[in-house]
Amino acid sequence: MIRTSRSGRGRTGTALGARLRETAPLALPVGWGAVAVAWKFGCPLARQPGLPMRIATSIVFLTVGTGLVLGVRGQLRRELARVRAVAEATQQVLLRPPPARLDGLALAAGQLSATRGASVGGDLYEAVATPYGVRILIGDVRGHGLAALGAVVAVLGSFREAAHDEPELGGVLHRLERALQRHLRERARDEHPAGGKGAPEHPVAEEFVTLLLLEVHADGRLAVLDCGHPAPYRLGDRVERLPVGEPLPPLGVLPLPAALAPYAGARLLPGETLVLHTDGAEEARDGRGRFFGLEAVLARSAGQPPAGVVGQVHEALLRHTGGRLDDDAALLVVRNDRVRVPAQPAEPGLRRPRPAPSTHR
């Protein structure tokens, strides 16, 4: 004797209900079609010759056809809305917006994708607070659009773990390199499972990632590792490029050195803003081939909060290109909102205690 569990019956009933809800919009047009066919072939009056009967038959079938088209169109629109909702939720998880405030820093980020209908592409960014300082990543996968998402997932997933685990910034970068290499090996194996004539000898050389890795300390000191990525802008009394030291090769082109020494000669003072970006924000061109003036736009946005800077740059970028981007453009804006504590002078009348005289002779 075979018994069906309640949970099994519940799942069957739920699936059946979902199918009924999906086909419900087609019930009326299909019913009208059945009536029209029955009337055409089963009713003697419909087979009578004459113009009025032909007109009546045409009206009936036109009504049925219109109903079927509208029913199918409505069902497709609802299905498209569900697919878009799932895609937007997935994209938000993959390239989630940074928190508005993070350990005394104000942040905002945004991306314009060159792929129509996509809000993510080959650019990536992330910021996390760790025991070693706020660690920030921005990068650009070779190419753009949905084909680059695999490398984006590999690098971002590795950074979100390594940023908390690795005490040294160089250790974080080595973790990102290994994650990208694994992804490229797996991708090459999937594309060429037989390892035949078409298999690449060096799959790592087929795709690379430029990235900038920063660490912001409590006093505003910065530690920077640059792997072939554009240097960020610092907005303070003036707009200037932030020094990032000697650049390293992009991930995936050449192996990184075993010892990595971050550049430590830059600071982000209280009130200053750092604008990290991908090359799509500087290399965008208008219809006459002129490059986008990112530095000039940043000079006009000085004093605005990070979200205002991102919005103004995106608006100017779309206006410059006419809404037609050739490459993804990502921005991550960080403002140091920490308060600078001045040195406290000694109160008058108070003297520092003198050290005790030494008893040694």
C-alpha positions in Angstrom: 0.0 0.0 0.0 1.5 3.3 -1.1 0.8 6.3 1.1 1.4 10.0 0.1 2.6 12.3 2.8 0.9 15.5 3.6 4.0 17.5 2.6 4.0 15.7 -0.8 0.3 16.5 -1.3 0.9 20.1 -0.2 3.7 20.5 -2.8 1.6 18.9 -5.5 -1.3 21.2 -4.6 1.0 24.3 -4.6 2.4 23.4 -8.0 -1.0 22.8 -9.5 -2.3 26.1 -8.1 0.7 27.9 -9.7 0.0 26.3 -13.1 -3.7 27.3 -12.8 -2.8 30.9 -12.0 -0.4 31.1 -14.9 -3.0 29.7 -17.4 -6.0 31.7 -15.9 -5.5 34.7 -18.3 -5.8 32.4 -21.3 -9.1 30.8 -20.1 -11.4 33.4 -21.6 -9.7 33.6 -25.0 -9.6 29.9 -25.3 -13.3 29.6 -24.3 -14.1 32.2 -26.9 -12.1 30.2 -29.5 -14.0 27.0 -28.7 -17.3 28.8 -29.0 -16.2 30.4 -32.3 -15.1 27.0 -33.8 -18.2 25.3 -32.7 -20.4 28.1 -34.1 -18.5 28.0 -37.4 -18.6 24.3 -38.0 -21.6 23.2 -36.0 -24.1 25.9 -36.6 -26.0 25.7 -40.0 -26.6 29.5 -39.9 -22.8 30.2 -39.9 -22.4 28.2 -43.1 -25.0 30.2 -45.0 -23.6 32.3 -47.9 -23.8 36.0 -47.9 -21.8 39.0 -46.8 -23.4 39.5 -43.4 -22.4 36.0 -42.3 -18.9 36.5 -43.5 -18.6 39.8 -41.6 -20.0 38.1 -38.5 -17.6 35.2 -38.8 -14.6 37.6 -39.3 -15.6 39.6 -36.2 -15.8 36.5 -34.1 -12.4 35.2 -35.1 -10.8 38.6 -34.9 -12.1 39.0 -31.3 -10.8 35.5 -30.5 -7.4 36.3 -32.0 -7.1 39.6 -30.2 -8.0 38.0 -26.9 -5.4 35.3 -27.4 -2.7 37.8 -28.2 -3.6 40.1 -25.2 -3.6 37.1 -22.9 -0.3 35.8 -24.0 1.2 39.3 -23.9 0.0 39.8 -20.4 1.4 36.5 -19.2 4.8 37.3 -20.9 4.9 40.7 -19.2 4.3 39.2 -15.8 6.9 36.6 -16.4 9.4 39.3 -17.5 8.6 41.3 -14.3 9.4 38.2 -12.2 12.7 37.5 -14.0 13.7 41.2 -13.6 13.0 41.1 -9.9 15.1 38.0 -9.4 17.9 39.5 -11.6 17.9 42.8 -9.6 18.0 40.9 -6.3 21.0 38.8 -7.6 22.8 41.9 -8.8 22.3 43.6 -5.4 23.9 40.6 -3.6 26.8 40.4 -6.1 27.6 44.2 -6.2 25.9 45.4 -3.0 26.0 49.1 -2.3 28.4 50.0 0.5 27.0 51.2 3.9 26.5 55.0 4.1 28.9 55.2 7.0 31.7 52.9 7.9 34.0 53.5 10.9 33.9 57.3 10.6 33.9 57.3 6.8 31.0 58.3 4.5 30.7 56.2 1.4 28.6 56.0 -1.8 29.1 53.9 -4.9 27.4 53.3 -8.3 28.0 51.8 -11.7 26.8 52.4 -15.2 26.8 49.2 -17.3 27.6 49.2 -21.0 25.3 46.2 -21.4 21.7 47.2 -21.9 19.4 46.0 -19.2 22.2 45.1 -16.8 23.1 47.0 -13.6 26.4 45.1 -13.2 29.1 44.2 -15.6 32.9 43.8 -15.4 33.5 46.4 -12.7 33.6 45.6 -9.0 33.9 47.4 -5.7 33.6 46.7 -2.0 34.4 48.3 1.3 34.6 46.5 4.7 35.6 47.5 8.2 38.2 45.1 9.7 40.4 45.1 12.8 43.3 46.4 10.5 41.4 49.4 9.2 38.7 50.0 6.5 39.7 48.0 3.5 38.5 49.1 0.0 38.6 47.4 -3.3 37.8 48.6 -6.8 38.6 46.7 -10.0 37.9 46.2 -13.6 37.7 42.8 -15.4 38.9 42.8 -19.0 35.9 43.2 -21.2 32.5 44.2 -19.9 29.0 43.0 -19.5 27.6 39.7 -18.4 30.5 37.6 -19.7 32.8 39.1 -17.0 30.6 38.2 -14.1 32.4 35.0 -13.3 35.7 36.8 -12.6 33.8 39.5 -10.6 32.2 36.8 -8.4 35.6 35.1 -7.8 37.5 38.3 -6.8 34.7 39.8 -4.7 34.0 36.6 -2.8 37.7 36.2 -2.0 38.1 39.8 -0.9 35.1 39.6 1.5 36.8 36.8 3.3 40.5 37.7 3.0 39.9 41.3 4.1 39.0 40.0 7.6 41.5 37.1 7.8 44.7 38.6 6.5 46.6 41.0 8.8 48.7 42.3 5.9 47.3 44.0 2.8 49.7 42.0 0.6 48.2 38.8 2.0 44.8 40.0 0.8 46.1 40.6 -2.7 47.7 37.2 -2.9 44.4 35.6 -1.9 42.7 37.5 -4.7 45.3 36.3 -7.2 44.8 32.7 -6.2 41.0 33.0 -6.5 41.2 34.5 -10.0 43.6 31.8 -11.1 41.2 29.0 -9.8 38.4 30.7 -11.7 40.3 30.9 -14.9 41.5 27.3 -14.7 37.9 26.1 -14.1 36.6 28.2 -16.9 39.2 26.9 -19.3 38.4 23.3 -18.3 34.7 23.9 -18.9 35.2 25.5 -22.3 37.7 22.8 -23.4 36.8 19.6 -21.4 38.8 17.3 -23.8 41.9 19.4 -23.6 42.2 19.1 -27.4 43.7 21.3 -30.1 41.5 24.3 -29.1 42.5 24.3 -25.5 44.6 27.3 -24.4 48.0 26.6 -23.1 47.9 29.4 -20.6 44.3 30.2 -19.7 45.4 32.7 -17.1 46.7 35.0 -19.8 43.3 35.2 -21.6 41.6 37.3 -18.9 43.0 39.8 -16.3 41.8 42.2 -13.7 43.1 45.6 -12.8 42.4 46.6 -9.3 43.2 49.1 -6.5 43.4 47.9 -2.9 43.4 50.4 -0.1 43.6 50.4 3.7 42.4 53.5 5.6 43.8 53.7 9.2 42.2 55.6 12.1 44.6 58.6 11.6 43.9 58.8 7.9 47.1 57.1 6.7 46.6 55.0 3.6 48.2 51.8 2.5 47.8 51.3 -1.3 48.5 48.4 -3.7 47.8 49.2 -7.3 47.6 46.5 -9.9 47.5 48.5 -13.2 44.4 50.4 -12.1 43.8 54.2 -12.6 44.9 56.2 -9.5 42.0 57.8 -7.6 41.4 61.5 -7.1 41.6 63.3 -3.8 39.3 66.2 -3.3 40.4 68.8 -0.7 41.7 72.3 -1.2 42.1 71.2 -4.8 41.6 68.1 -7.1 44.6 66.0 -7.4 45.7 62.5 -8.2 46.5 60.4 -5.2 50.0 58.9 -5.3 49.8 55.1 -5.3 53.5 54.1 -5.7 54.9 51.8 -8.3 52.1 49.9 -10.0 52.0 46.1 -10.0 50.9 44.1 -13.1 47.2 43.3 -13.3 46.0 40.1 -11.8 46.3 37.3 -14.3 49.0 38.8 -16.5 52.1 37.9 -14.5 52.6 36.3 -11.1 52.8 38.8 -8.3 56.0 39.2 -6.2 56.2 37.0 -3.1 56.8 40.1 -0.9 54.4 43.0 -1.4 55.0 46.3 0.2 52.0 48.7 0.1 52.7 52.3 -0.7 52.3 54.3 2.6 53.0 57.9 1.6 49.5 59.1 1.2 46.9 60.3 3.7 43.2 61.1 3.7 42.7 64.0 6.1 39.4 64.8 7.9 37.1 66.5 5.4 38.9 65.2 2.3 37.2 63.0 -0.2 38.6 60.1 -2.2 37.1 59.2 -5.6 38.0 55.7 -6.9 36.9 54.9 -10.4 37.4 52.5 -13.3 38.8 53.6 -16.7 35.3 53.7 -18.2 34.7 56.9 -16.3 37.7 58.6 -18.0 37.9 57.0 -21.4 34.2 57.6 -22.4 33.9 59.7 -25.6 31.2 61.8 -27.1 30.0 61.7 -30.7 33.0 63.7 -31.8 35.6 61.5 -30.1 36.3 63.8 -27.1 37.2 62.2 -23.8 35.0 62.8 -20.7 36.5 65.4 -18.4 36.2 63.6 -15.1 38.6 65.9 -13.2 36.6 69.0 -14.2 33.4 67.4 -13.1 34.9 66.5 -9.7 36.1 70.0 -9.3 32.5 71.2 -9.7 31.3 68.6 -7.2 33.7 69.6 -4.4 31.9 69.9 -1.1 29.1 67.6 -2.0 28.4 64.4 0.0 29.6 61.1 -1.6 26.2 60.3 -3.0 26.0 63.7 -4.6 29.4 63.2 -6.2 28.4 59.9 -7.7 25.1 61.3 -9.0 26.7 64.3 -10.6 29.4 62.3 -12.3 26.9 59.8 -13.6 24.6 62.5 -14.9 27.5 64.3 -16.7 28.8 61.0 -18.1 25.5 60.1 -19.6 25.0 63.6 -21.0 28.5 63.5 -22.5 28.0 60.1 -24.2 24.4 60.5 -25.1 23.6 57.5 -22.9 25.7 55.2 -25.1 28.6 53.8 -23.1 31.3 51.7 -24.7 32.6 50.4 -21.3 31.3 50.0 -17.8 31.9 52.9 -15.4 32.1 52.5 -11.7 32.6 55.0 -8.9 33.3 54.6 -5.2 33.5 57.8 -3.2 34.9 57.9 0.4 34.9 61.0 2.6 36.8 61.2 5.9 34.3 62.4 8.4 36.5 61.7 11.4 37.2 64.6 13.7 40.7 65.8 14.0 41.6 66.2 17.7 44.0 69.1 18.2 46.8 68.8 20.7 45.8 69.9 24.2 48.1 72.5 25.8 49.1 72.0 29.4 47.0 73.9 31.9 48.8 76.9 33.5 50.2 76.3 36.9 50.7 72.6 36.4 54.1 71.3 36.1 55.2 67.9 34.8 56.6 65.8 37.6 60.3 65.5 37.5 61.8 62.0 37.2 63.1 60.6 40.4 66.8 60.9 40.9 68.8 57.9 40.0 70.2 55.9 42.9 73.0 54.5 40.8 76.4 56.1 41.0 
